Amino acid sequence: MAANAARSSSAAPQLLNIGQVLARLRADFPDLSSSKLRFLEEQGLVSPARTQSGYRKFSMRDVERLRLTLSMQRDHYLPLKVIRAYLADLDAGKSPAFPGLAEGAPTPTIIPGGKRYKRAELLREANASPGLLADAISASLIPPGDSFAEDALTMLKSLVSLQRCGIEPRHLRGFRTAADREVDLIESALLPMARRKDAASRARAAELAGDIAGHLEAVRNNLIRAALGRISP
């Protein structure tokens, strides 16, 4: 009897409370809050189970779904309605194209991410020199640390390619300054909403920040393409 109970307990899916979910995701999403998680639930991005007392219980599948949702917001600036439609297609057994993905780029999946790279691993994966990494950190293009996230690997790979064209990290300091200015612009636009004390307003402000960042990126890309058109022979 006891053995059967033990087997049944071990076979039961692991369920996490909201604090445990935050602990698993905050390493990759430092600004994540319980209010944000509740907002994503209200928007239909995740549907945790509820105990008889009404407490949320998240499965590992829920955590993976949240990770993908947050990554799509942060890395691709996708609005929640687009993410919701994409996840709905996945739930229906379809194979939708990843929204906004560049042709030939690998499609993200709903799996735990957040791989960290030691310095030697990062240099090897990016085929970069220690000097280039040091210059990137000095130019505030990559944050310093003993380990590095996927974003650092993507950045370093791009810097390797740019270096072959004679563009060094020191030439890109203005990009860091411009990014900070864009963040200031977004914060200024959302300040009235962010000042509200209710959780829904703060979560809505976080969502709109991603939307605004996406629009700013589109403006920047269009301006660059237009400028390149003027200098092309």
C-alpha positions in Angstrom: 0.0 0.0 0.0 2.8 2.4 1.0 4.8 1.5 -2.1 1.8 2.1 -4.3 1.2 5.5 -2.7 4.9 6.4 -3.2 4.7 5.5 -6.8 1.5 7.5 -7.3 3.1 10.5 -5.6 6.2 10.3 -7.8 4.1 10.0 -10.9 2.0 13.1 -10.1 3.0 16.2 -12.1 5.0 18.8 -10.3 2.9 21.9 -9.5 4.4 25.2 -8.5 3.0 28.1 -6.7 3.4 31.7 -8.0 6.5 32.3 -5.9 8.2 29.2 -7.2 7.4 30.2 -10.8 9.0 33.6 -10.2 12.1 31.9 -8.8 12.5 29.8 -11.9 12.0 32.7 -14.4 13.5 35.7 -12.8 17.1 34.8 -13.7 16.1 35.5 -17.3 13.4 38.0 -16.7 14.5 40.1 -13.7 11.6 42.5 -13.9 9.0 39.7 -13.7 6.4 40.1 -10.9 3.4 38.3 -9.6 1.3 41.1 -11.0 2.7 40.4 -14.5 2.0 36.7 -14.1 -1.6 37.4 -13.1 -1.9 39.8 -16.0 -0.7 37.2 -18.5 -3.3 34.8 -17.0 -6.1 37.4 -17.4 -5.0 37.8 -21.1 -5.3 34.1 -21.7 -1.7 33.3 -22.2 -1.6 30.7 -19.5 -4.3 28.9 -17.4 -2.9 27.5 -14.2 -4.9 25.1 -12.1 -6.5 26.3 -8.9 -6.7 24.7 -5.5 -10.0 24.5 -3.5 -8.8 27.6 -1.7 -8.2 29.5 -5.0 -4.4 29.4 -5.1 -2.8 29.2 -8.5 -0.8 26.0 -9.3 1.4 26.1 -12.3 2.6 23.0 -14.2 6.0 22.7 -15.8 4.2 23.2 -19.1 2.7 26.4 -17.8 6.2 27.6 -16.9 7.6 26.7 -20.3 4.7 28.5 -21.9 5.4 31.6 -19.8 9.0 31.5 -20.7 8.2 31.5 -24.4 5.6 34.3 -24.0 8.1 36.5 -22.2 10.8 35.7 -24.7 8.6 36.6 -27.6 7.8 40.0 -25.9 11.4 40.8 -24.9 13.3 39.5 -27.9 10.8 40.0 -30.8 8.7 42.9 -29.4 5.5 41.0 -30.2 2.2 42.2 -28.8 0.2 39.7 -26.7 -2.6 39.3 -29.3 0.0 38.0 -31.8 1.6 35.7 -29.1 -1.9 34.5 -28.1 -2.8 33.6 -31.7 0.5 31.8 -32.2 0.1 29.7 -29.0 -3.6 28.9 -29.9 -2.4 27.5 -33.2 0.2 25.4 -31.4 -2.5 24.2 -29.0 -4.6 23.2 -32.0 -1.8 21.0 -33.3 -0.9 23.3 -36.1 2.7 24.3 -37.1 2.4 28.1 -37.5 5.2 30.2 -38.8 6.9 32.0 -36.0 5.6 35.7 -36.2 8.2 38.2 -37.2 11.0 35.6 -37.6 13.7 36.4 -40.1 13.8 33.8 -43.0 16.2 31.0 -42.1 16.3 31.7 -38.4 15.6 28.9 -36.0 12.1 28.8 -34.6 11.9 29.1 -30.8 10.2 26.3 -28.9 8.3 26.0 -25.7 11.2 24.5 -23.8 13.1 25.7 -20.8 15.7 28.2 -22.0 18.1 30.5 -20.3 21.4 28.8 -21.0 24.4 30.5 -19.5 27.9 30.4 -21.0 31.1 30.6 -19.1 33.6 33.0 -20.7 35.6 30.3 -22.5 32.4 28.8 -23.8 31.1 32.1 -25.0 34.3 32.8 -26.9 34.4 29.4 -28.4 30.7 29.5 -29.5 31.1 33.0 -31.1 34.6 32.3 -32.5 35.7 35.5 -30.8 38.9 36.7 -29.3 39.2 37.6 -25.6 40.1 41.1 -26.7 36.9 41.5 -28.6 34.8 40.4 -25.6 36.8 42.8 -23.4 36.2 45.7 -25.9 32.4 44.8 -26.0 32.2 44.9 -22.2 34.1 48.2 -22.1 31.7 49.7 -24.7 28.7 48.5 -22.6 27.5 46.3 -25.4 27.7 43.2 -23.2 27.3 43.2 -19.5 30.2 42.0 -17.4 30.0 38.8 -15.4 31.3 35.3 -14.8 28.6 33.8 -17.1 26.7 35.2 -20.0 23.2 34.8 -21.4 22.1 33.9 -25.0 21.8 37.6 -25.8 25.5 38.0 -25.1 26.3 35.2 -27.5 24.1 36.8 -30.2 25.7 40.1 -29.7 29.3 38.7 -29.7 28.6 36.8 -33.0 27.4 40.0 -34.6 30.5 41.9 -33.3 32.8 39.2 -34.8 31.1 39.8 -38.2 31.3 43.5 -37.9 35.0 43.4 -36.9 35.7 41.6 -40.2 34.4 44.8 -41.9 36.5 47.0 -39.8 33.8 48.0 -37.3 35.0 47.7 -33.7 32.9 47.8 -30.4 34.2 51.3 -29.7 32.5 52.5 -32.9 29.2 51.3 -31.5 29.1 53.2 -28.2 26.5 55.5 -29.8 24.2 52.5 -30.1 24.3 52.0 -26.4 23.5 55.7 -25.9 20.7 55.6 -28.4 19.2 52.5 -26.7 19.3 54.3 -23.3 17.5 57.3 -24.9 14.8 55.0 -26.4 14.3 53.5 -22.9 13.9 57.0 -21.5 11.4 57.9 -24.2 9.4 54.7 -23.5 9.4 55.3 -19.7 8.3 58.9 -20.2 5.4 57.9 -22.5 4.2 55.3 -19.9 4.9 57.2 -16.8 1.2 58.1 -16.1 0.2 54.5 -16.4 3.1 53.1 -14.5 2.4 55.5 -11.6 -1.0 53.9 -10.9 -1.0 51.5 -8.0 -3.2 48.7 -9.4 -1.4 45.7 -10.7 -3.3 45.6 -14.0 -2.1 49.1 -15.0 1.5 48.3 -14.2 1.3 45.0 -16.2 -0.4 46.9 -19.0 2.5 49.4 -19.0 5.0 46.6 -19.3 3.2 45.2 -22.3 2.9 48.5 -24.0 6.7 49.1 -23.4 7.3 46.1 -25.7 4.9 47.4 -28.3 6.5 50.8 -28.3 10.0 49.3 -28.6 8.9 47.3 -31.6 7.5 50.5 -33.3 10.7 52.3 -32.5 12.8 49.5 -34.0 10.6 49.6 -37.2 11.2 53.4 -37.5 15.0 52.9 -37.0 15.2 50.1 -39.6 13.2 52.2 -42.1 15.5 55.2 -41.6 18.6 53.0 -42.1 17.2 51.4 -45.3 16.3 54.8 -46.6 19.8 56.2 -45.9 21.4 53.1 -47.5 19.3 53.7 -50.6 20.8 57.2 -50.9 24.4 56.1 -50.8 24.0 53.0 -53.1 25.4 53.5 -56.6 
